[in-house]
Amino acid sequence: DTGVSQDPRHKITKRGQNVTFRCDPISEHNRLYWYRQTLGQGPEFLTYFQNEAQLEKSRLLSDRFSAERPKGSFSTLEIQRTEQGDSAMYLCASSLRGHVEKLFFGSGTQLSVL
Amino acid sequence: GENVEQHPSTLSVQEGDSAVIKCTYSDSASNYFPWYKQELGKRPQLIIDIRSNVGEKKDQRIAVTLNKTAKHFSLHITETQPEDSAVYFCAPHGSSNTGKLIFGQGTTLQVKP
């Protein structure tokens, strides 16, 4: 599969639990982005990496959220002490050096916090 | 930060008609202007883009036009088909955005057969 893959596709959790999502970007892409999308809205930027360096984080990203990309390949997004307001689609995207604005999205992880 | 607005928020057309969606942005440093299409339950996908040194770009039935002076760009779809039904997002990008794209709120296009 040459696209961006995300795992799991769906996650149902209880309020207060921790969850972790994984994203595998397209192999030669050096930039990786996390976005959050709620129903009827456009994707909201959360954070992005260039290789293993996290270059920017949104104000939306509270201290309960942490993202890593330890070897510059796959990335994980962890949400600690989940709240009902965290329920959303979490989208990962990657882009290629020299064409960094052209984002290729994964299918997303749909999080439901009960 | 960048302020991005799309109009209209919903658009319903008959199959074969044309559709136009407009995106207005605030950052005069924006220099890249893409449109993404998201079908129901699927990922957003880039369908067409334009850079600030070009005024118009076409790809078969879709086109994007740019008015940098007025800070808006538009998506044009001609001879619409039911499979064009989706949500369309603009995401203007410029140096002040650093690495990220800021997406508009989306326009839901419904093409009636």
Boltz contact constraints between the chains, C-beta under 6 A:
constraints:
  - contact:
      token1: [A, 42]
      token2: [B, 89]
      max_distance: 6.0
  - contact:
      token1: [A, 42]
      token2: [B, 103]
      max_distance: 6.0
  - contact:
      token1: [A, 42]
      token2: [B, 104]
      max_distance: 6.0
  - contact:
      token1: [A, 42]
      token2: [B, 105]
      max_distance: 6.0
  - contact:
      token1: [A, 42]
      token2: [B, 106]
      max_distance: 6.0
  - contact:
      token1: [A, 43]
      token2: [B, 103]
      max_distance: 6.0
  - contact:
      token1: [A, 45]
      token2: [B, 100]
      max_distance: 6.0
  - contact:
      token1: [A, 48]
      token2: [B, 99]
      max_distance: 6.0
  - contact:
      token1: [A, 48]
      token2: [B, 100]
      max_distance: 6.0
  - contact:
      token1: [A, 55]
      token2: [B, 99]
      max_distance: 6.0
  - contact:
      token1: [A, 56]
      token2: [B, 98]
      max_distance: 6.0
  - contact:
      token1: [A, 101]
      token2: [B, 32]
      max_distance: 6.0
  - contact:
      token1: [A, 101]
      token2: [B, 93]
      max_distance: 6.0
  - contact:
      token1: [A, 102]
      token2: [B, 46]
      max_distance: 6.0
  - contact:
      token1: [A, 105]
      token2: [B, 43]
      max_distance: 6.0
  - contact:
      token1: [A, 105]
      token2: [B, 44]
      max_distance: 6.0
  - contact:
      token1: [A, 107]
      token2: [B, 43]
      max_distance: 6.0
